[in-house]
């Protein structure tokens, strides 16, 4: 399992992020404890969740400015 970085996620749409998050949860569920696959899945999930928050905050900032 390859780690998904914040730079890769910055150009993804909301549906793409949702799909990646689902895929990473499935990878996590199928991984063995204490493996690099599990660590990468967990780190990728964290990165995806952060990007979703960044995108959500960007929308909120636009709404607050208007």
N, C-alpha and C positions, 0 to 999 in steps of 0.2 A: 504494500500500500504506500503510495506516494503522499507526502505531506502537501496539503493545499495551502498556499501562502496568501497573505492579505493582498499582495500585488496581483495574483491571479484572480482574486475575488472582486477586485475593485471595478471590473468591467462587466460583471454579471448582473443580470436582471433579478428581480424578486423571485420569479418562478424558477430560474436557474439555481439560485441560492437555496430555495426550498428543496429542489431535487437533489442537490449536492448534500444537503443536510440529511435527507432521508437515506441517501446512499452511504454516508459516513456512519449513521446510526446502525445500519445493517452490517457494515464492516466491523464496527465495534462489537456488535452482538455475536459475530462469528469469530472473533479473535480470541486467542489464548491469553491468559494473564501474563504480564511481564514480558511482552514481545514488542518489537519495534512496530509491528502492524497496529497493535493496540495503542501505543503511544502516538503514532502518526494519526490514527483515527481520532483520538481525543483532542490532539492539537488542531486538527483540521476542523472539528466541530466547534472548538473555541473560536477559531478564526472566522468561520462562517457566521456564528452568532454575533461576533463583533461587527462584521461587515453589515449584517442585517440591521443592527442598531445604528451604525453610522448612516446608512441609507434612510432609516426612519427619522433620525435626528435632522438630516438634511431637509426632509419634507417638512418637519415641524418648524425649522428655522424659516423656510420660505413662507409658511402660513403665518408665522408671527410677524414677519416683515410686512406682509400685505395687510 
